[in-house]
Amino acid sequence: MELTFDRLTKQFQNKIAVDRFSYTMENGVYGLLGANGAGKTTLMRMLCTILKPTSGEILYHGANIDGMGADYRDILGYLPQNFGYYPDFSARDFMLYMASLKGIQGKAAKRRTEELLQMTGLSDVANQKIRTFSGGMKQRLGIAQAILNDPKILVLDEPTAGLDPRERIRFRNLISDLSQDRIVILSTHIVSDVEYIADQILMMKKGRLLLDGSPASLTANAAGLVWTLNVPDGEARSYENNYCICNLRHIGNMAELRIVSKEKPAPAAQSVPANLEDLFLYHFADELSPKDIHSEGGEWE
């Protein structure tokens, strides 16, 4: 399976949202990372044919997706950032309704619905109205409807935003299970959601592909960028003003700082291995507020 983005560009009046994006994907999970406004959602909307490119093209096995019509939609599954549902439908009725929209009828629709409700852990609540569901349950229902047609390309835009840690872990495991024989593209600004399940990471900044590679290779290339340093509480502010601090922990009257910097911030600073969150922060700190940077779990709004 091969999906190719060839110099893909999308311009809205004077703003270039996606700028000559080129990349080729095969089976596996691709984590698309970037701060808000990086162009991730615009890229996904072009992939789902909701938006037309200003220039460039997307090819599936060498064929332009714009010319494939219904054949392309048959292999595509999409969970948008704001997943729409009918609150008074039960989960089962909603799945059967979505199956009919996708051309799946009769026994095949019923069989596929029960199979996916079981896979997503919703069988026990299949007859409950969706308005009674938690955020995590709604998101699991969203991914269930996205894979009704057994898509070869599964597109997930910010699928774990707002979920608690347990639901996020459950969702990540489900996505990992689904990636065996398809392309899964997961857009997020929550680094931990892709660090453990993505085969390849693509970092976008201002519409362009900034970095790509496996999580291990990207963090290996970030060696020498991350430091830890213990300072008196009263000195922490000066380091915050002069360096990118990705974590600050108070221990008694001392502050333990995790600093991302090309230069050693102080003689006593110790070099430590970088993680994907450190690398993200190194490249995007100029687009994030201090509040965003210090959000728990690397979650930047």
ABEGO torsion letter per residue (X at the ends): XBBBBBGBBBBBEABBABBGBBBBBBBEBBBBBEBBGAGAAAAAAAAAGABBBABEBBBBGGBBAAAAEAAAAAABBBBBABBBBBAABBAAAAAAAAAAAAGBBEAAAAAAAAAAAAAAGAAAAAABBAAABBAAAAAAAAAAAAAAAGBABBBBBGAABGBBAAAAAAAAAAAAAAAAABBBBBBBABAAAAAAABABBBBBBGGBBABBEBAAAAAAAABGABBBBBBBAAAAAAAAAABBBABBBBBEABBBBBBBBABBABAABBBBBBBAAAAAAAAAAAABBAAAAABBGGBBX
